[in-house]
Amino acid sequence: MSNLTLVIGNRNYSSWSLRAWLALTQAGLEFDEIQIPLFMPKFKQEIAKYSDAGKVPILIEDGTVIGESIAILERAAELAPSAKLWPDDPLARAAARSCAAEMHAGFFALREHCPMNMRRSVPDFRLTPAVEQEIARITQLWTELRLNYGGSGDFLFGHFTNADAMFAPVCSRLRSYHVPLDEVSANYVSAVLAMPAMKDWAEQAAQEEWVIAEEEVD
């Protein structure tokens, strides 16, 4: 049995669970998994067994509880330094942490109006002005990072990093809601969604039977 256990929500809806799971998986870390469906009967009762915060994801390491995706990403980087989940160059590393923090703390309109739903495809979805503004900021950020740090790789800093883990659910959202993208952003989204780990997560999400009505937007 691994000394790491990751508690996640629904694969179809839980963007924060995806971020943590993806970082641990890409780092090559072995971990046990516990899934607690969001907003289902006894969710609060079940999640309370692992954390008083009442949120997923939760990483449990030798009895220590680590909450919040961004903290779990940091721990994954510490546990698997060879995976280089943060760039080696100090300034690139600072830029990666900066964009990860911006994602963690912002883009509330996108989260509200375009929830992650990996089973859905909404070709004619109408974006609100606030969502359009946030998407413009995200694609600007991606373009700048790819230009400054991407090199010949497919990801924001060339190879996969925690910054990509933070934006992976955004890539899923943009594909689900058929958002038009510039070439750089479209190529980046395709690269993220083509990752074997992302495909594995999406395939398992498609098999889930749980439905959260509020997340089924048209």
DRENTORDO-237825 format. One record per atom (N, C-alpha, C): x, y, z; residue in one letter. Coordinates in steps of 0.2 Angstrom, whole numbers, padded with zeros to 4 digits, always signed. Last residue first. Layout:
# DRENTORDO-237825
XYZA;...
***
This chain:
# DRENTORDO-237825
-0132+0123-0104D;-0133+0122-0111D;-0131+0129-0114D;-0125+0114-0090V;-0127+0120-0093V;-0128+0119-0101V;-0124+0105-0078E;-0126+0103-0084E;-0129+0109-0088E;-0122+0109-0065E;-0116+0109-0069E;-0118+0107-0076E;-0134+0107-0058E;-0132+0114-0059E;-0126+0114-0064E;-0135+0093-0058A;-0139+0097-0062A;-0137+0104-0064A;-0124+0081-0058I;-0125+0087-0054I;-0129+0092-0059I;-0124+0063-0059V;-0126+0069-0062V;-0127+0075-0057V;-0115+0048-0060W;-0118+0054-0056W;-0119+0060-0060W;-0109+0038-0068E;-0117+0039-0068E;-0119+0045-0064E;-0094+0038-0077E;-0098+0039-0071E;-0105+0041-0072E;-0088+0037-0089Q;-0092+0031-0087Q;-0095+0032-0080Q;-0082+0048-0092A;-0087+0046-0096A;-0091+0041-0094A;-0071+0048-0083A;-0077+0053-0082A;-0083+0051-0086A;-0063+0039-0089Q;-0066+0037-0083Q;-0072+0041-0081Q;-0059+0046-0100E;-0063+0040-0101E;-0066+0038-0095E;-0053+0057-0093A;-0059+0058-0097A;-0063+0052-0098A;-0042+0050-0088W;-0046+0054-0083W;-0053+0055-0087W;-0036+0046-0100D;-0038+0041-0095D;-0043+0044-0090D;-0032+0058-0106K;-0037+0054-0109K;-0040+0048-0104K;-0023+0063-0096M;-0029+0067-0097M;-0035+0062-0101M;-0013+0053-0098A;-0016+0054-0091A;-0023+0058-0092A;-0009+0055-0111P;-0012+0049-0109P;-0016+0050-0103P;-0013+0071-0119M;-0009+0067-0114M;-0013+0061-0112M;-0022+0079-0126A;-0019+0072-0129A;-0015+0068-0124A;-0025+0090-0119L;-0030+0085-0119L;-0028+0078-0122L;-0012+0097-0121V;-0014+0095-0115V;-0020+0089-0115V;-0013+0099-0135A;-0007+0095-0132A;-0009+0093-0125A;-0024+0107-0137S;-0024+0100-0140S;-0018+0096-0137S;-0020+0118-0130V;-0026+0114-0128V;-0026+0107-0131V;-0010+0122-0139Y;-0009+0120-0132Y;-0014+0116-0129Y;-0017+0125-0151N;-0011+0120-0151N;-0010+0117-0143N;-0024+0136-0146A;-0028+0129-0149A;-0023+0124-0149A;-0015+0145-0143S;-0019+0142-0138S;-0022+0136-0140S;-0009+0147-0156V;-0005+0145-0151V;-0009+0142-0145V;-0021+0151-0164E;-0017+0145-0165E;-0013+0143-0160E;-0035+0156-0154D;-0029+0158-0158D;-0025+0151-0159D;-0051+0149-0153L;-0045+0151-0150L;-0040+0152-0156L;-0068+0148-0148P;-0063+0149-0154P;-0057+0152-0151P;-0075+0135-0138V;-0073+0142-0138V;-0067+0143-0144V;-0083+0124-0135H;-0081+0126-0142H;-0079+0133-0143H;-0085+0119-0123Y;-0089+0124-0125Y;-0088+0127-0132Y;-0075+0109-0122S;-0082+0107-0121S;-0087+0113-0124S;-0063+0116-0124R;-0065+0111-0129R;-0073+0110-0128R;-0063+0124-0112L;-0063+0127-0119L;-0065+0123-0124L;-0063+0114-0102R;-0069+0119-0103R;-0069+0122-0110R;-0050+0108-0104S;-0056+0104-0105S;-0062+0109-0106S;-0042+0119-0101C;-0042+0116-0108C;-0048+0112-0109C;-0046+0120-0088V;-0048+0126-0092V;-0047+0123-0100V;-0040+0109-0082P;-0047+0109-0083P;-0050+0115-0087P;-0026+0113-0085A;-0029+0107-0088A;-0036+0107-0088A;-0020+0123-0077F;-0024+0125-0083F;-0027+0119-0086F;-0013+0116-0067M;-0018+0121-0065M;-0022+0123-0071M;-0004+0108-0075A;-0009+0105-0071A;-0015+0109-0069A;+0004+0118-0080D;-0001+0115-0085D;-0006+0111-0081D;+0011+0121-0069A;+0007+0126-0072A;+0002+0123-0077A;+0018+0110-0066N;+0012+0111-0062N;+0008+0117-0065N;+0023+0104-0083T;+0024+0107-0076T;+0017+0108-0072T;+0029+0096-0097F;+0024+0097-0092F;+0026+0099-0085F;+0041+0107-0106H;+0039+0100-0103H;+0033+0102-0099H;+0038+0121-0109G;+0041+0116-0113G;+0039+0109-0111G;+0029+0128-0102F;+0037+0129-0100F;+0041+0123-0104F;+0017+0125-0108L;+0019+0132-0106L;+0026+0133-0105L;+0021+0112-0120F;+0018+0115-0114F;+0020+0122-0113F;+0028+0106-0130D;+0021+0107-0131D;+0018+0111-0126D;+0045+0113-0134G;+0040+0108-0131G;+0033+0110-0132G;+0054+0122-0139S;+0052+0117-0144S;+0047+0112-0141S;+0049+0135-0129G;+0054+0132-0133G;+0051+0128-0138G;+0042+0142-0118G;+0040+0135-0121G;+0045+0132-0125G;+0045+0154-0113Y;+0048+0148-0110Y;+0046+0142-0113Y;+0040+0164-0121N;+0046+0166-0117N;+0049+0159-0114N;+0029+0159-0128L;+0034+0163-0132L;+0041+0163-0128L;+0022+0153-0118R;+0024+0149-0123R;+0030+0152-0127R;+0019+0165-0111L;+0023+0159-0108L;+0026+0155-0113L;+0011+0172-0120E;+0017+0175-0117E;+0022+0169-0114E;+0000+0163-0122T;+0004+0165-0128T;+0011+0168-0125T;-0005+0162-0109W;-0003+0156-0112W;+0002+0158-0118W;-0010+0175-0108L;-0005+0172-0103L;-0001+0166-0106L;-0019+0176-0118Q;-0014+0181-0118Q;-0008+0178-0113Q;-0028+0166-0113T;-0025+0165-0119T;-0019+0170-0120T;-0032+0173-0101I;-0029+0166-0101I;-0025+0165-0107I;-0038+0185-0106R;-0033+0185-0101R;-0029+0178-0101R;-0049+0179-0113A;-0044+0183-0117A;-0037+0184-0112A;-0056+0174-0103I;-0053+0169-0108I;-0047+0173-0112I;-0061+0185-0097E;-0056+0181-0093E;-0053+0176-0098E;-0069+0191-0107Q;-0063+0194-0104Q;-0058+0190-0101Q;-0078+0181-0108E;-0074+0182-0114E;-0068+0186-0111E;-0084+0182-0095V;-0081+0176-0097V;-0076+0177-0103V;-0090+0194-0097A;-0085+0193-0091A;-0081+0187-0093A;-0099+0193-0107P;-0093+0197-0108P;-0088+0196-0103P;-0103+0175-0109T;-0104+0182-0106T;-0098+0186-0107T;-0105+0165-0123L;-0101+0167-0118L;-0103+0174-0115L;-0116+0153-0128R;-0114+0160-0129R;-0111+0162-0122R;-0113+0138-0137F;-0114+0141-0131F;-0112+0148-0131F;-0115+0129-0148D;-0117+0135-0149D;-0118+0139-0142D;-0109+0116-0143P;-0106+0120-0149P;-0109+0127-0150P;-0105+0108-0130V;-0110+0113-0132V;-0108+0118-0137V;-0104+0093-0123S;-0101+0097-0129S;-0107+0101-0131S;-0099+0084-0108R;-0103+0088-0112R;-0100+0091-0118R;-0091+0077-0100R;-0096+0073-0105R;-0099+0077-0109R;-0084+0085-0092M;-0080+0082-0098M;-0085+0078-0102M;-0086+0100-0087N;-0091+0094-0088N;-0088+0090-0094N;-0083+0114-0077M;-0080+0108-0081M;-0085+0102-0081M;-0094+0128-0081P;-0091+0123-0077P;-0088+0117-0080P;-0095+0142-0085C;-0093+0136-0090C;-0090+0131-0085C;-0099+0151-0076H;-0103+0150-0082H;-0101+0144-0086H;-0090+0149-0065E;-0097+0150-0064E;-0101+0148-0070E;-0077+0150-0071R;-0079+0144-0067R;-0087+0144-0066R;-0078+0162-0078L;-0077+0156-0081L;-0079+0150-0077L;-0078+0170-0066A;-0084+0170-0071A;-0084+0164-0075A;-0066+0168-0060F;-0073+0166-0057F;-0078+0166-0061F;-0052+0170-0061F;-0056+0167-0066F;-0063+0165-0064F;-0042+0166-0046G;-0046+0170-0051G;-0050+0166-0056G;-0033+0158-0039A;-0036+0164-0036A;-0041+0167-0040A;-0027+0149-0048H;-0030+0147-0041H;-0034+0152-0038H;-0022+0157-0058M;-0027+0152-0059M;-0031+0150-0053M;-0012+0163-0051E;-0017+0167-0054E;-0023+0163-0055E;-0004+0152-0047A;-0007+0156-0042A;-0013+0160-0045A;+0001+0149-0060A;-0003+0144-0056A;-0007+0148-0050A;+0008+0161-0063C;+0002+0159-0067C;-0002+0154-0063C;+0018+0160-0053S;+0014+0166-0053S;+0007+0164-0057S;+0025+0148-0055R;+0021+0149-0049R;+0016+0155-0049R;+0030+0152-0067A;+0026+0146-0067A;+0022+0146-0061A;+0039+0162-0064A;+0033+0164-0068A;+0028+0158-0068A;+0048+0155-0056A;+0044+0161-0053A;+0038+0162-0057A;+0053+0147-0065R;+0050+0144-0060R;+0045+0149-0056R;+0060+0157-0073A;+0054+0153-0076A;+0050+0149-0070A;+0069+0161-0064L;+0064+0166-0066L;+0058+0162-0069L;+0077+0149-0061P;+0073+0152-0056P;+0068+0157-0058P;+0075+0134-0071D;+0077+0141-0071D;+0073+0145-0065D;+0067+0122-0069D;+0074+0123-0066D;+0076+0130-0065D;+0049+0122-0067P;+0055+0123-0071P;+0062+0124-0067P;+0041+0110-0057W;+0043+0117-0058W;+0049+0117-0062W;+0042+0096-0060L;+0035+0099-0060L;+0036+0107-0059L;+0052+0087-0062K;+0053+0094-0064K;+0046+0097-0065K;+0054+0074-0059A;+0049+0075-0064A;+0049+0083-0066A;+0064+0074-0049S;+0066+0072-0056S;+0061+0073-0061S;+0057+0076-0037P;+0061+0081-0040P;+0063+0080-0047P;+0044+0071-0030A;+0047+0069-0036A;+0051+0074-0040A;+0041+0078-0018L;+0042+0071-0018L;+0045+0068-0024L;+0040+0091-0023E;+0045+0090-0018E;+0046+0082-0018E;+0029+0090-0032A;+0036+0093-0034A;+0041+0091-0029A;+0019+0087-0023A;+0021+0082-0028A;+0028+0084-0031A;+0018+0098-0015R;+0021+0092-0012R;+0023+0087-0017R;+0013+0107-0025E;+0019+0109-0022E;+0022+0102-0019E;+0001+0101-0027L;+0005+0101-0032L;+0012+0103-0030L;-0005+0103-0014I;-0004+0096-0016I;+0001+0096-0022I;-0007+0117-0015A;-0002+0114-0010A;+0000+0107-0012A;-0016+0117-0025I;-0010+0121-0026I;-0004+0118-0021I;-0028+0111-0020S;-0024+0108-0025S;-0017+0111-0026S;-0031+0108-0003E;-0030+0113-0008E;-0025+0110-0013E;-0023+0099+0011G;-0028+0101+0007G;-0026+0106+0002G;-0016+0085+0018I;-0014+0091+0014I;-0020+0093+0010I;-0013+0077+0033V;-0018+0079+0028V;-0016+0086+0025V;-0003+0064+0038T;-0004+0071+0037T;-0008+0073+0032T;-0003+0050+0036G;-0007+0053+0042G;-0008+0060+0041G;+0006+0048+0025D;+0008+0046+0032D;+0004+0049+0038D;-0003+0060+0018E;+0003+0057+0017E;+0005+0055+0024E;-0017+0063+0008I;-0015+0061+0015I;-0008+0057+0014I;-0024+0076+0000L;-0019+0072+0000L;-0017+0070+0007L;-0040+0080-0007I;-0036+0079-0001I;-0030+0074-0002I;-0048+0091-0018P;-0045+0085-0016P;-0042+0086-0009P;-0063+0093-0008V;-0058+0089-0012V;-0054+0093-0016V;-0068+0099+0008K;-0067+0100+0001K;-0062+0094-0002K;-0069+0100+0022G;-0075+0098+0018G;-0075+0099+0011G;-0061+0102+0032A;-0062+0108+0028A;-0068+0106+0023A;-0058+0091+0040D;-0063+0095+0042D;-0065+0101+0037D;-0055+0076+0031S;-0053+0083+0032S;-0059+0087+0035S;-0060+0062+0032Y;-0053+0064+0030Y;-0051+0071+0031Y;-0072+0062+0036K;-0068+0056+0038K;-0061+0058+0037K;-0079+0071+0029A;-0077+0073+0036A;-0072+0067+0039A;-0083+0065+0018I;-0077+0069+0017I;-0075+0071+0024I;-0095+0058+0023E;-0089+0055+0020E;-0083+0059+0020E;-0103+0069+0027Q;-0102+0064+0031Q;-0095+0060+0029Q;-0105+0076+0015K;-0102+0079+0020K;-0099+0074+0026K;-0111+0065+0007F;-0105+0068+0005F;-0101+0071+0011F;-0124+0060+0010K;-0118+0058+0014K;-0111+0061+0012K;-0129+0062-0007P;-0131+0060+0000P;-0124+0058+0004P;-0118+0073-0016M;-0122+0067-0016M;-0124+0066-0008M;-0109+0083-0019F;-0115+0085-0017F;-0120+0079-0017F;-0097+0072-0027L;-0099+0079-0025L;-0106+0079-0024L;-0092+0056-0022P;-0096+0060-0027P;-0098+0066-0024P;-0076+0052-0018I;-0082+0054-0015I;-0086+0058-0019I;-0063+0040-0020Q;-0068+0045-0023Q;-0074+0046-0019Q;-0047+0038-0016I;-0053+0037-0013I;-0058+0042-0017I;-0032+0029-0021E;-0037+0034-0022E;-0044+0032-0019E;-0014+0029-0018D;-0021+0026-0017D;-0026+0031-0019D;+0000+0031-0028F;-0005+0033-0023F;-0011+0029-0023F;+0016+0034-0034E;+0011+0029-0033E;+0006+0032-0027E;+0021+0046-0046L;+0020+0044-0039L;+0015+0039-0038L;+0024+0052-0058G;+0026+0045-0057G;+0025+0043-0050G;+0020+0065-0061A;+0026+0064-0057A;+0028+0057-0056A;+0008+0063-0067Q;+0013+0065-0071Q;+0020+0064-0067Q;+0001+0060-0055T;+0001+0055-0060T;+0007+0057-0064T;+0001+0072-0048L;+0004+0066-0045L;+0005+0061-0050L;-0005+0080-0057A;+0002+0082-0055A;+0005+0075-0052A;-0018+0074-0058L;-0014+0075-0064L;-0006+0076-0062L;-0023+0076-0046W;-0022+0069-0048W;-0017+0069-0054W;-0024+0090-0045A;-0020+0086-0040A;-0018+0079-0043A;-0033+0093-0056R;-0027+0096-0055R;-0022+0092-0051R;-0045+0085-0053L;-0041+0084-0059L;-0034+0087-0058L;-0050+0092-0041S;-0047+0085-0041S;-0043+0083-0047S;-0054+0104-0048W;-0048+0104-0043W;-0045+0097-0041W;-0064+0099-0056S;-0058+0102-0059S;-0052+0102-0054S;-0076+0088-0056S;-0071+0091-0050S;-0064+0093-0054S;-0084+0082-0065Y;-0085+0089-0063Y;-0079+0092-0059Y;-0079+0069-0068N;-0083+0073-0074N;-0083+0081-0072N;-0075+0063-0057R;-0070+0065-0062R;-0073+0070-0067R;-0080+0069-0041N;-0082+0066-0048N;-0077+0068-0053N;-0066+0070-0030G;-0073+0070-0031G;-0075+0067-0038G;-0053+0062-0020I;-0056+0066-0026I;-0063+0066-0026I;-0039+0059-0011V;-0047+0059-0010V;-0049+0064-0016V;-0025+0050-0011L;-0028+0056-0014L;-0036+0055-0014L;-0012+0044-0001T;-0019+0043-0003T;-0022+0050-0005T;+0004+0037+0001L;+0000+0043-0001L;-0007+0040-0003L;+0010+0026+0004N;+0010+0030+0009N;+0006+0037+0007N;+0002+0011-0004S;+0006+0017-0004S;+0005+0021+0002S;+0004-0006+0000M;+0000+0000+0000M;+0004+0006+0000M;
***
